[in-house]
Amino acid sequence: MDEEGGNLVVLTDDDGEEFELELLSTLEYDNEIYMAFAPTDVDEDDDEIGIVILQSVEEEDGEEVLLTVDDEALLEKVYELFMKRMEEDFS
């Protein structure tokens, strides 16, 4: 993960393609760290803008790696926690 400053990060996928995401929030659940991101290359007027949830894992060499969450039940629980937090922040 390469931080670009502020809350923007540039990630490289498995195919070597780079894309930019904005960090929205971070939370700890079940002793793991999860991060919610929004893509930066979407139309702001689009009501269907989704968020990307990734798990933060520290590798042995101390480098942070972001992994996709493959467990659908876990992903749904973490998504609900992020949505609850964002609702509280905007209330």
C-alpha positions as CSV (number, residue, x, y, z in Angstrom):
1,M,0.0,0.0,0.0
2,D,1.4,3.4,-1.0
3,E,0.0,6.4,0.9
4,E,-0.3,9.5,-1.2
5,G,-1.0,11.9,1.6
6,G,-4.2,12.7,3.5
7,N,-6.6,9.8,3.3
8,L,-5.8,8.7,-0.3
9,V,-4.0,5.4,-1.0
10,V,-2.9,3.8,-4.2
11,L,-3.3,0.1,-4.3
12,T,-2.0,-2.4,-6.8
13,D,-4.2,-5.4,-7.6
14,D,-3.1,-8.9,-8.5
15,D,-2.8,-7.9,-12.2
16,G,-0.4,-5.0,-11.5
17,E,-3.1,-2.4,-12.1
18,E,-3.0,0.6,-9.8
19,F,-6.1,2.4,-8.5
20,E,-6.8,5.1,-6.0
21,L,-9.1,4.9,-3.0
22,E,-10.0,7.3,-0.2
23,L,-9.9,6.0,3.3
24,L,-13.3,6.6,5.0
25,S,-12.9,4.8,8.3
26,T,-11.0,2.2,10.2
27,L,-12.4,-0.2,12.9
28,E,-11.3,-3.1,14.9
29,Y,-13.6,-6.2,15.0
30,D,-12.7,-9.6,16.5
31,N,-9.1,-8.5,17.1
32,E,-8.6,-7.6,13.4
33,I,-8.3,-4.2,11.7
34,Y,-10.7,-3.4,8.8
35,M,-10.7,-0.3,6.6
36,A,-13.5,1.1,4.5
37,F,-12.5,2.9,1.3
38,A,-14.4,4.8,-1.5
39,P,-13.1,4.8,-5.1
40,T,-11.9,8.2,-6.2
41,D,-12.7,7.7,-9.9
42,V,-16.6,7.7,-9.6
43,D,-19.2,10.4,-10.3
44,E,-20.0,12.0,-7.0
45,D,-23.7,12.3,-8.1
46,D,-24.0,8.6,-8.5
47,D,-26.2,7.1,-5.7
48,E,-24.7,3.7,-6.3
49,I,-21.2,4.4,-5.1
50,G,-20.1,1.4,-3.1
51,I,-17.4,1.1,-0.5
52,V,-14.5,-1.3,-0.5
53,I,-13.7,-3.1,2.8
54,L,-10.2,-4.5,3.2
55,Q,-8.5,-6.2,6.1
56,S,-5.2,-4.7,7.3
57,V,-2.5,-7.3,8.0
58,E,1.0,-6.6,9.1
59,E,3.5,-8.8,7.3
60,E,6.6,-10.2,9.0
61,D,8.8,-7.4,7.5
62,G,6.6,-4.8,9.1
63,E,4.9,-3.8,5.9
64,E,1.1,-3.3,5.9
65,V,-0.8,-5.4,3.4
66,L,-4.5,-5.0,2.7
67,L,-6.5,-8.2,1.9
68,T,-10.0,-8.7,0.6
69,V,-12.5,-10.3,3.0
70,D,-13.6,-13.5,1.4
71,D,-16.0,-14.7,4.1
72,E,-19.4,-13.2,3.1
73,A,-20.9,-13.4,6.7
74,L,-17.8,-11.6,8.1
75,L,-17.9,-9.0,5.3
76,E,-21.6,-8.3,5.9
77,K,-21.0,-7.9,9.7
78,V,-18.1,-5.5,9.2
79,Y,-20.1,-3.5,6.5
80,E,-22.9,-3.1,9.0
81,L,-20.5,-1.8,11.7
82,F,-19.1,0.7,9.2
83,M,-22.6,1.9,8.2
84,K,-23.6,2.3,11.8
85,R,-20.5,4.3,12.5
86,M,-21.1,6.5,9.5
87,E,-24.7,7.1,10.5
88,E,-23.6,8.1,13.9
89,D,-20.9,10.5,12.5
90,F,-23.5,12.2,10.4
91,S,-26.2,12.5,13.0
